[in-house]
Amino acid sequence: MKLLAILAFALTAATAAQAQSIIFGAGYADYANSDGEDQAIFSLEYQHRPFHEATRFSATWGGALSVDTEGNTHVGAGLIGLYSFADRWFIEGSVMPGYYNEGSSQYDLGGSFQIRSLLGLGYALDNGNKLSVAITHKSNASTQEDNPGVNALLLRYHYAF
């Protein structure tokens, strides 16, 4: 129920603000815990318009939701940085602390507080949308005794509006 309330708040905030983009992602999650099987993963991310812009660098905030095929979910919010180079190419990085809910005990990451970090490489299309490949890592940053973590590789489509 908490997850639904957080998601409803994030969607309401996203609709009220003028967004920079919504990002749809799909890929593969690799669980470090030997009991958990690796899964297909899907993500939805919102990135607000930048609050800081320099020549090639911009900073913004956003929120992300990821769900894998076993029902493991993470919802988080945090800072995003984009660095443009070589005409249309960009590097993206983000840190989003948030809430993690495991589908079953074999996907326990050591607690419900998990931080998602992301590093991506992308290309801007003619219409303003973008494609990117990103690597994510979720862990509790050793705030709990157990910290197995999960890594994912995602192909992402950035829809600008």
N, C-alpha and C positions, 0 to 999 in steps of 0.2 A: 504494500500500500504506500509506503514511503517513496518507493521508486516512481510510482505513478504520479504522486504529488510533485516530486522534483521535475519529472518530465513535463507535466502540465505547466509548471512555472516557467521552465526553459522555453517551451513553445510559445507561451504567451509573451514572454520578454522578446523573443525573436520576431514575433509578428509586430509588436509595438515599435520596435526600432527599425531603422533603415539598415538592412543587412548588407554586408559586402558579398557573402556567398554562403551557400549550403553545399556541403561536400558529402557525396555518397561513396562509400568504400566497401570493398569485398576482398577477402584474402584468406590467409591461413594462420592460425594461432598455434604456437609451440609451447606447451606447458612444461616447465622445468620439473614439476612434481612428477615422479615416476609413476604414480598411481593414475594420473589424469592422461587421457588420450588427447592427441592433438585434434583440433577442430577447424572447420570453416568458420570464418568470422565476418560480420557485417557491421559497418559503422555509419553513423550519421553525425555530421558536425556542422555547427553554425559558427561563422566568423563575422564579427561586427566590422564596420568600416574602421580604418586605422585611427588611433588617437595620436600617433606620432608618425611622421613621414620625413625621411631624409632623401638624399639623392637616389640611393639604391635600397635602402632599408626602411621597412615599415613595421610598426608594432601595433597589435590590437588585442582584444580579448575574445574569448569564445567559449563554447560548450560542446561536449562530445558525448555520444551514447554509442556503446558497442555491445553487441550480443553475438554469442556463438551458437553453434548447433546443439549444444548441451544445455542452453539456457543460462549460461554464465553471463552476467551483465555488469557493465561499469558505466556510470554517468559522472562526468566531471566538468569543471570549468577552470579556466586559467588564461595565461598569457601565451601569445603567438607572435613569432617574429618571421618576417619574410625578407629575403635578400635576393634582389634581381641581378642577373648577370647575363652576358652574351646574348643580347637582344631579348628573347622571349623566355629564357630559362630562369628558374628560381630555385632557391633552397628554402625550406620551411622547417622551423623548429617550434615545439610547444611543450609546455608543462601544465598538466591539468590534474590537480588533486581531486579526489572524489570518492564516491560510494561504490563498492563492489559487492555483488551478491552472487555466491556460487550456486550452480545448478544442483550440485551434490557435493558431499564431503571430499571426494577425490579431487575436486578443483579448488580446495581451500588454499588461498594465497597468504594466510596468516592473519587475516582480519578483514573487516569491511572497509577500512581506510586504505586506499591504494592510489598511487600517483602514476598517471599515464604520461610518459615522455614520448615525443615523436621527432623523427628526423626524416625529411622527405626531399625528393628532387622532382621538379615538375617543369611543364612547358605550357605557355599561354597560347591559346588558339586565337584565330582571327576574330571570332565573335565575343571575345572577352572571357570565355570560360577557360578552364585549365584542366590538364591531366597531370597526375603525379603518381609516383611510387613512394611509399613510406614504410618505415620500420617503426614499430611502437614497442614500448616496454612498460609493463605494469608491475609495480612492486610497492611494498609498504615502507620502503627506504629504511629498513631495519628498525622501525618503530615498534615492531612486535618480535617475539622470540623466533617465530617461523617466518621466512621470507623467500619462498621459492620463485615467485615471479612468473610472468608469461610474456613471450615475445610474439609479435605478429608482423607479417608482410602484407601490405595492402596495395591494391590498385585503386586510385581515387579519381572521381570526376567532380570538379569544382564548378557549380552552377552559380554564376554571378547575377545579381539583380539589384 
